[in-house]
Amino acid sequence: MAVNPKREKAIQRCLDHGETPAAVSADLGVPASTLRVWLLVARLKRELEVLRQERNDQQQRHELLLAELQQAANKQAELKRLLDAKS
């Protein structure tokens, strides 16, 4: 999908710079209803990206914990083997 420079500028001004949608709409000549839709979609995309990153972070933590658990299980098995050998 092609990037719409006017849309990107409007979104940036509202979401990143805190300008009001009414001011940006009037300044750029974009209908307020259109700008509201652009902002809604942009917010949803940003939230989706945050959720994806959180999911990826959790997955990495999960994989690390599984690896640590496997290491602990291996150590436990080795200790059991050593104890059994002494008996």
C-alpha positions as CSV (number, residue, x, y, z in Angstrom):
1,M,0.0,0.0,0.0
2,A,1.3,3.4,-0.9
3,V,2.1,5.9,1.8
4,N,0.0,9.0,1.8
5,P,2.3,11.8,2.9
6,K,-0.6,14.0,4.0
7,R,-2.0,11.2,6.1
8,E,1.3,10.5,7.7
9,K,1.9,14.2,8.5
10,A,-1.5,14.6,10.0
11,I,-1.1,11.5,12.2
12,Q,2.3,12.6,13.3
13,R,1.1,16.0,14.2
14,C,-1.8,14.7,16.2
15,L,-0.3,11.6,17.9
16,D,3.3,12.6,18.2
17,H,3.2,16.4,18.6
18,G,-0.1,16.7,20.4
19,E,-1.8,19.0,18.0
20,T,-5.6,18.9,18.0
21,P,-7.3,17.0,15.2
22,A,-9.4,20.1,14.5
23,A,-6.4,22.3,14.0
24,V,-4.6,19.7,11.8
25,S,-7.8,19.1,9.8
26,A,-8.2,22.8,9.1
27,D,-4.5,23.4,8.4
28,L,-4.2,20.5,6.0
29,G,-7.6,20.7,4.4
30,V,-8.5,17.2,5.4
31,P,-12.1,16.5,6.5
32,A,-12.3,16.0,10.2
33,S,-14.2,12.7,9.8
34,T,-11.4,11.4,7.6
35,L,-8.7,12.5,10.1
36,R,-10.6,10.8,12.9
37,V,-10.6,7.5,10.9
38,W,-6.9,7.9,10.1
39,L,-6.1,8.5,13.8
40,L,-8.2,5.5,14.9
41,V,-6.4,3.2,12.5
42,A,-3.0,4.6,13.5
43,R,-3.7,4.1,17.2
44,L,-4.9,0.6,16.5
45,K,-1.8,-0.2,14.5
46,R,0.4,1.2,17.2
47,E,-1.4,-0.8,19.9
48,L,-1.1,-3.9,17.7
49,E,2.6,-3.4,17.4
50,V,3.0,-3.0,21.2
51,L,1.0,-6.2,21.7
52,R,3.1,-8.1,19.2
53,Q,6.3,-6.9,20.9
54,E,5.0,-8.0,24.3
55,R,4.0,-11.4,22.8
56,N,7.5,-11.8,21.4
57,D,9.1,-10.7,24.7
58,Q,7.0,-13.2,26.6
59,Q,7.8,-16.0,24.1
60,Q,11.6,-15.3,24.5
61,R,11.2,-15.3,28.3
62,H,9.2,-18.6,28.0
63,E,12.0,-20.1,25.9
64,L,14.7,-19.0,28.4
65,L,12.7,-20.5,31.3
66,L,12.3,-23.7,29.5
67,A,16.0,-23.9,28.8
68,E,16.7,-23.2,32.5
69,L,14.3,-25.8,33.5
70,Q,15.9,-28.3,31.2
71,Q,19.3,-27.5,32.6
72,A,18.0,-28.0,36.2
73,A,16.4,-31.3,35.2
74,N,19.7,-32.4,33.7
75,K,21.6,-31.4,36.8
76,Q,19.1,-33.2,39.0
77,A,19.4,-36.4,36.9
78,E,23.2,-36.2,37.1
79,L,23.0,-35.8,40.9
80,K,20.6,-38.7,41.2
81,R,23.0,-40.8,39.1
82,L,25.9,-39.9,41.3
83,L,23.9,-40.6,44.5
84,D,22.8,-44.0,43.0
85,A,26.4,-44.8,42.1
86,K,27.5,-44.2,45.7
87,S,24.8,-46.5,47.1
